Structure formats: C-alpha cells, structure tokens
Amino acid sequence: MRYAQLVIGPAGSGKVTQFSTFDSSSVPSKSRFQSTYCSALVQHGIDAKRAIEVVNLDPAAEHFDYQPMVDIRELIHVQDTMEDEELHFGPNGGLVFCIEYLLENSDWLRDKLGEDEDDYILFDCPGQIELYTHLTAVKKLVKQLQDWNFNICSVFLVDVQFMTDGAKFLSGTMAALSVMVNLELPHVNLLSKMDLLSKGARKRLERFLEPDTHAILGDIDLSGSNAFNDKYKKLSEAIGGLIENYSLVRFLPLNLKDQESVSDILVTIDNVIQYGEDQDIRTRDFEEADDDGD
C-alpha cells in the first residue's frame, strides 16, 4: 500500500514554497519565500527520520526549497500553453489544459512514481479552485492514483485571515464542502497561517472552530438593512444550520512555526489514510533465565 495527501486550496493559501513564473503582465508573482505546508512537512519528515516526498502538479511553479520527487513541468509547462500559437491560453485555461494533458499521459506519471511500497507522497496541486469544486480532471487523477494502490486524503488549505468573520467563514465552508462532494475522498480542512493572526482575531476564530449558527450569523447583518441581505436571509440561516447540525465541515488550525501543531495535523491525516496500520508489529524474543539465575 502507498499513501498520499492531495494538497489543494485557493492561490495564496500556503500549500508550497515557490516563486511564480508569471510576470506582472499576467499574474502577480510572489515576492518572497514563506513557510508553507509542503516544505514544513518535508522538513518535519527529515527531523523525524521519516521519508515524505513531494510531487509537483503545479505547471506554473518555478522554484522550491526542496527537490520534488516528480515535476509536471518536465512534461508540460503552463507557459507553453500560453505561448503556443494554436492554444494561446490564458493562465487559468493553461493550468486546466496542463492537468488534462497529464491525464492523457498518465503512463509518464506512473513511470516517474515507480512502484515502491509504503511511499508517502504530497501531491501539490495548482491554486485553481475550480479544478476541485466542479471540474472532473483532478477527480480522474485521483482515480488513477487509487488504481495504483494509493490511499489518498485530500487536504484543503484556507488562509485563516479570510475566515475570521461570519460571511467569509460561510463562503470558505461552502468551498470546502464543494471540494469534498466533488472529489469523494477522505477530507481534512486546515486553516493555514495561524501564526499571522493577532490575539483579537484568534479569539474571534474560536467560535468558528466549533461552529455555532447564532455566532456565525451574528457577524452578518440579516436585519434587512440592505436588499441583498434581506433577499438571502433564509438561505444564510439555512447554510449556518447545515454546518452546525450535521458537522459536515470542520477546520483544524495549523501553525507551521509550532512543531507540535504540525505533528498533530500529520497524525490526524495519517489516521485518515490508515498510514502504518498494515505494518508488522516488531517483537523480540528473550531467552528464559536458568533456574540458577545464570
């Protein structure tokens, strides 16, 4: 059995340390490195003497602070789709095309992955949210990986700075729910960048970690003071009730600067994908002592 995390989330959610190849004429580039999920888990694995590899499935990435096990850019780069005279895609369309092209050449990916047992791999995916909410390309990729004997868990990262009021929390929750329904995988939602929150914001966040409908809706003006809120008041209340009553979506806080937080998240995900459960228990035989005590 092999194990994998499908690391997904909107652009800027902190999945991987990288610079973007896009210049200012297309998509804003990242101006500096930052501590992010994939790099943190790779380093955590090194410290714990545990092999954690990364497969880069983002065809727009340029640089990593670790060496990916497999890199989609060796097969196709998003810049190629943008500069091709026949395709001439924009950045978003180019990313979708690259994932679909990978599916058409799945034998390349299978050869690169090899067939080693007990692999533990992070599949870092593009920050193209529609790939996970309603398009089928990533879902087909998941099916391929499962056919190759992978136990997979989707890890959905959301920047916690955009989840500290009721309206944004409902929006982020619905995005997470859409991903869960579309991919049909065991699923873990993480609030990244916890270390960037102020004390006041952390206090406000507590009521969203264990969602309470009244607390969430209390941040949204449903009094009818504007036409939009008046029109969608019942819908907002229904969504809030759905979150509270059925526990469909829960978020776990992740502070990458706190090794205990990283370790706790990894244990949670390991349990979800049943990592290590098929390993043999090591036993040691002891010789019985002689009656005379020798």
N, C-alpha and C positions, 0 to 999 in steps of 0.2 A: 504494500500500500504506500502511496505517496500523498503528501499533504500540501495544501496551498491556501493562501489568502489572496482573494481578488480585491486589491486595494483601489477603491473608487471614491469619487466625490467631486464636487464642483472645483473649477480652477481656483487656486489660491487657498485650498482647504488644508494644505500641508501634507500631501502624500509623499513627496520626494524632493530631495535637494537637487536643483538643476538651474541652468540658465536656459531661456527660450531662444530658439534660432530666429524667431520673428523680430524684425526691426520695428522702429516706430511707425513705419508706413502701413503696417498690417495689424499686429497685435502687440500691446505693450510688453516689453521684456522685463524679466526680473532683474533688479539692480544689484542684488546681493544674495549670498548664501543664507540660508536659515535652517535651523534644526528641524527636521521633518521626520515623518513617520518611518519611511523605509530605511533611511540612514540610521535612525535611532535603533530600530530592531536589528539591523545588521551589526551595529556596534555592541548591542546587548548580547547578541549571539556569540560574538568574539569573546566578550568578558565572561560569559557563562560556558565557554568551550562547547558551543553548540552551533552547528552549521545551518545558517539561514541565508539562502541565496535570493537574488532579485532578478526577475525577467522584466526588461523594459518593453512595454507595449505602447509607449508614447512616441509616435514618429516625429514629434516636434521638439523633443528634448535635445539638449546639446551637450551638457556636462553633468557628471555625477561625482560625488566624493567617495565612490566605491566602484568596483568593476562589475557590471551586470553579467549574469550567467549567460543570458541571451538578450540580444538587442534587435528590435524590429527594424531599426534604421539600416541594418545590414541587408535587409530585404527590400525595404521601401522607406523613403523619407517624405514627409509632408511637403517639403519644398519642391520635390519633383512633381507632385500633382499640381502645384500652383504655377509652375513654370512650363509645364507641358502644353504645347500649342493646341492639342486636341482636347485635353481635360480642362485646363485653365480654371481649376477650382479655387475658391476662397479658402481661408484657414479652416473653417468649420467643415465644409464639404470635403476638403482634403483629408481631414482626420477620419471621417466616416469611410471614405474610399480606402484608406490605408488598412483599416481593420477588416474591411470586406476582402481586400486583396490578400491579407494574411490568411483568412479562412480558405480562400481559393488555393493557397499554397501551404496548407496545414502540414504537409509532409516535411516541409522545411523546418517548421517549429518542432515537430516530433523528433526529427533527427538531432536538432540542437539540444533538446531537453534530455535525450538519452533515455535509458531505462533503469537507472539506479533506484533501488528500493529505499524507502524512508527519506526521500528528498523532502525538504521543507522550503517552499518557494513562495516569495511575494511577487505576484503579478501586478506590476504598477501600470495602471491604465490611464488614458488621457482624461483631462478635466472637461470632458464634453458630456454634460449631464444627460442629453437626450439619448446617448448610447446605452444608458442603463434604465431610463424611465419608460421608453416605449419602442425604441428600435430593437431589432432582433439579432444584430451582429454579435454582440457580446454574449447573449444567451446561447447562440450557436457555438461560440468559442468555449463556453462553459461545458456544453455537452461533449465537445471533443475531448476536453481535459478529463472529464469523468470517464469517458471511454478508454482513456489512457491510464486508468487506475488512480486518479486523484480524488481525494476527499477535499472538498472546497468549501470555504466560508467567504462570503462577501463582507468586506469591512468598509463601511460607508463613513467617510470623514466629513464633518461640517465645522467650519470656523466658529468657535464659541462666541466670538464677538458679534456675530449676526444672529444670535439665538437668545438674547437677554431681554426681549420684550415679547408680549403675547402674540402680536401679529406675525413677527418673524419666526417665532417658535412654531406656530401653526403651519407656516409656509415650509419650513425645514422638515417638519414632521411629515407633511404630505409628500414631499420629495423622497424622503426615506421610505415611506410606505409604498410609493410607486415603484421604487427600485426593488423592494422586497417582492412585490407581486410579479414584476416582470421577470426577474432572474430566477425566482423559485429556488433560492438557496438558503441554507442556514445563514443568519444575518446578524452582524454586530454593528451598532451605530456608535460612533465616537465623536465627542466634542473636543476638537484639537485646539491647541494654543491656549490652554488654560493658564499658562504662566504669564500671559499678556493681560489678563483681566485685573481690574482694580478690585479692592476689597469690597466696595459697594456693589460692583457688578457681580462678584462671586456670591454675595448674599442674595441678590435678586435671582440668580441662577438656581439656587437650591429648590425653589418651588417648581422648576421645570424638570428637574431630575426625577422627581416623583410627582408627575403632573396632576394638578388639581384644576378642574374645569373653571371654578369660580376665580381662582388666582390668575389663570391664563386669560380668561375673557375680561377680567378686571383691568387688564392693560389695554384693552381695545374699547374704544368708545362706541358702545352699541345703543346709545340713548336716542339715536335718530337725529343727531345734530347735523349730519350730512346725508345726502341722498344715497351714497354708496353703502354706508354702514346700515342705514335703515333697510335697504333692499336685501342685504345679505346677512342680516342679523340672525335669522333662524339657521342659515347654513353654518355660520361661525359657531353657533351654540351646538349644532349637531356634530361638527368636527371635534369640538372640545369634549363633548360627551363620549364620542367614539374612542378618543385617546384615553380617557380616564376609565371608562367602563370595561374595555376589552384588552387593555395593556398591549396593544398591537405594536407600539413603538416605544422603545426606551433608549435613552442615551447614556453612555458612560463617559465620565470626564477623563481626559488624557493630558497629563503634564509631562512632556518629553524631558524636562530638566529634572524630574523626580524618578529615579530608577525604580523605586517601589511601585510607582504608578505604571510604568512601562511593564514591569514584571507582572503586575496584577492583570493588566489587559491581555498580555500574552498567555497567561494561564487560562483566562476566560475563553480565548479563542481556541487554545489547544483542546479544551474540554468540548467545545462545539464541534470540532473536526475529529475528535477522538484520537488525537495525536498521542502515541506511546501506549495506547491501550492493548495493542497486539504484541507488544514486546514481551519476551520471556522473562519471568522472574528469576533473578540470579540467586542461586543457593550455594552454600558452602558446606562441604562435608567435614565434620570434626571427628577425629579418632577418639574412641572411648578410652578414658584413662584406665590403666590397670588397677586391679584391686589394691596392690601395694602402694598405689599413688605415683608410680613411675610414668 
